[in-house]
Amino acid sequence: MNITFYETLGRPGADPDCTILSTGTAELAVAQDTLLNAVAPQARCQIDGVDYQICGPDADSVWMGTINPDRRDQRSVEFAELRREDGQRSPPRIVLIKGHVARGEAICELSPSNETAAFDADGMVCFTQGCRILTAFGDLPVEHLRVGDLVHTVDHGLQPIRWIGARAVSRSRIDMAGHLCPVIIRRDSFGPGLPSNDIRVSQKHRILLETPEITQAFGEGGIFAPASVLAGEGTVLLDPAPKDTRYIHLLFDEHQVIFADGIPTESFYPCTNGLMSLTPQDRTEIFSIMPDLAEHPLRYGPCARPLLPSQLKQILAA
């Protein structure tokens, strides 16, 4: 499982602020404790073969700070520091727990947070109730499916569902945490009958896109793009009046392309932030079904399709 780290000018605990200089990718060594507490003693990552510990100001908290203090666009972030396990000095590096930053921004007013924090679980990849999944018995509402039901996949024919997870999110929580708001995909957004009805999915749920521009750039088979990237002011948009929502995950032995109301989309992929978005009970269930994932989530296997690189999102507007 990969996470993004940020090199900074300024080190938390030693300097009054940290300015973001650049970004990189680290491989997170995920244990269940790490998912629950980002600065647990087991929290480790690796950058270019070097082991780092993910640390807060003490064993029970992470760092918090403010970007653009005293301005209308100010926002708060929480983060942890990366320290080399061998004790050698390295450039200041942090990983975000909550919030977002951009290159050149300074995190000010640094202080320990009041509580431990897990990595931000904005990576939910799931359907909402009402989405109709193509099964051996036709299109069925996702909330009616059961473990063992056979679902049509693009690459491997009929495949049994191995695990189903569900998470209820209240309207009030959506109001407080915008990343939990579902994306509406209106009927016929991608062509006649695509989808056949209005559907709602989580913002990180990925849709398979196949256009001449995408084929030219990535080859046959298409790419996965998050619903949030597709959302605008047209027929794919953030729900303007969200209600209490039930998010539902479908897990197979491998990552699959399946059909929701006629459009090709993805199944739950536990090798990314998906695991972090689950409850401890859900993770325990998955690890009991697929024990290898408890040791290393990357053993689940590759994504069913390439993912849309962030720097190429403009291709969608072509």
Long-range contacts (C-beta under 8 A, 24 or more apart in sequence): 1-27, 1-28, 1-30, 1-271, 1-272, 1-273, 1-275, 1-297, 1-298, 2-26, 2-27, 2-28, 2-272, 3-27, 3-28, 3-45, 3-95, 3-119, 4-95, 4-96, 5-45, 5-47, 5-82, 5-93, 5-94, 5-95, 6-93, 6-94, 6-95, 6-96, 6-101, 7-91, 7-92, 7-93, 8-92, 8-93, 8-94, 8-107, 9-92, 10-92, 10-106, 11-81, 11-92, 12-57, 12-63, 12-79, 12-81, 12-92, 12-94, 12-110, 13-57, 13-81, 13-110, 16-108, 16-110, 17-65, 17-106, 17-107, 17-108, 17-109, 17-110, 18-65, 18-92, 18-94, 18-106, 18-107, 18-110, 19-104, 19-105, 19-106, 19-107, 20-101, 20-102, 20-103, 20-104, 20-105, 20-106, 20-107, 21-103, 22-103, 23-103, 24-93, 26-52, 26-82, 26-95, 29-296, 30-275, 30-296, 30-297, 32-280, 32-283, 32-284, 32-287, 32-294, 35-118, 35-119, 35-275, 35-276, 35-283, 36-118, 36-280, 37-116, 37-117, 37-118, 38-62, 38-80, 38-95, 38-97, 38-116, 38-117, 38-118, 38-119, 39-80, 39-116, 39-117, 43-80, 44-85, 45-82, 45-95, 47-82, 47-93, 50-84, 50-86, 50-90, 51-84, 51-85, 51-86, 52-82, 52-83, 52-84, 52-85, 52-90, 52-93, 53-82, 53-83, 53-84, 53-85, 54-80, 54-81, 54-82, 54-95, 55-80, 55-81, 55-82, 55-83, 56-80, 56-81, 56-112, 56-113, 56-116, 57-112, 58-112, 60-116, 61-112, 61-113, 61-114, 61-115, 61-116, 62-97, 62-112, 62-113, 62-116, 62-117, 63-94, 63-110, 63-111, 63-112, 63-113, 64-110, 64-111, 64-112, 64-113, 65-107, 65-108, 65-109, 65-110, 65-111, 66-107, 66-108, 66-109, 67-99, 67-101, 67-105, 67-106, 67-107, 67-108, 68-105, 69-108, 69-109, 75-99, 75-100, 77-101, 77-107, 78-113, 78-117, 79-107, 96-120, 118-276, 119-273, 119-276, 120-276, 121-273, 121-276, 121-277, 121-278, 122-179, 122-180, 122-203, 122-204, 122-273, 122-277, 123-204, 123-272, 123-273, 123-274, 123-276, 123-277, 124-167, 124-180, 124-202, 124-203, 124-204, 124-205, 124-247, 124-274, 124-277, 125-202, 125-204, 125-205, 125-206, 125-249, 125-266, 125-268, 125-269, 125-272, 125-274, 125-277, 126-165, 126-167, 126-201, 126-202, 126-205, 126-247, 126-248, 126-249, 126-268, 127-199, 127-200, 127-201, 127-202, 127-205, 127-247, 127-248, 127-249, 127-250, 127-260, 128-182, 128-199, 128-200, 128-201, 128-202, 128-245, 128-246, 128-247, 128-248, 129-245, 129-246, 129-248, 130-199, 130-200, 131-199, 131-200, 131-201, 131-248, 131-260, 131-261, 132-196, 132-197, 132-260, 132-261, 133-250, 133-258, 133-259, 133-260, 134-258, 134-259, 134-260, 134-262, 139-196, 139-261, 142-248, 142-250, 142-260, 143-246, 143-248, 145-250, 151-250, 151-252, 151-256, 151-258, 152-258, 152-259, 153-252, 153-256, 153-257, 153-258, 154-208, 154-256, 154-257, 154-258, 154-264, 154-304, 155-256, 155-257, 155-304, 156-254, 156-256, 159-252, 159-253, 159-254, 159-256, 160-252, 161-250, 161-251, 161-252, 162-251, 162-252, 162-253, 162-289, 162-290, 163-249, 163-250, 163-251, 163-268, 163-285, 163-286, 163-289, 164-248, 164-249, 164-250, 164-251, 165-248, 165-249, 165-251, 165-268, 165-278, 165-282, 165-285, 166-246, 166-247, 166-248, 166-249, 167-246, 167-247, 167-249, 167-277, 167-278, 167-279, 168-244, 168-245, 168-246, 168-247, 169-244, 169-245, 169-246, 169-247, 170-244, 171-242, 171-243, 171-244, 171-245, 174-242, 174-245, 175-242, 179-203, 180-245, 181-238, 181-239, 181-242, 182-238, 182-239, 182-242, 182-245, 182-247, 183-227, 183-228, 183-230, 183-231, 183-236, 183-237, 183-238, 183-239, 184-236, 184-237, 184-238, 184-239, 185-227, 185-230, 185-235, 185-236, 185-263, 186-235, 186-236, 186-237, 188-235, 189-234, 189-235, 189-236, 190-263, 193-262, 194-262, 194-263, 195-260, 195-261, 195-262, 195-263, 196-261, 196-262, 197-261, 199-260, 199-261, 199-263, 200-239, 200-245, 201-227, 201-260, 201-265, 202-227, 202-247, 203-227, 203-228, 203-231, 203-238, 204-228, 204-273, 205-265, 205-266, 206-265, 206-266, 206-307, 207-263, 207-264, 207-265, 207-266, 208-257, 208-263, 208-264, 208-265, 208-266, 208-305, 209-308, 209-316, 211-318, 213-315, 213-318, 214-315, 217-312, 217-315, 218-306, 221-305, 221-306, 222-264, 222-305, 223-305, 223-306, 223-307, 223-308, 224-266, 224-303, 224-304, 224-305, 224-306, 224-307, 224-308, 225-308, 225-313, 225-316, 226-308, 229-308, 229-313, 229-316, 230-316, 249-274, 249-278, 249-282, 251-286, 254-300, 254-301, 254-304, 255-300, 255-301, 255-302, 255-303, 255-304, 256-304, 257-304, 257-305, 266-303, 266-304, 266-305, 267-304, 269-300, 269-303, 270-297, 270-300, 271-297, 271-298, 271-300, 271-301, 271-303
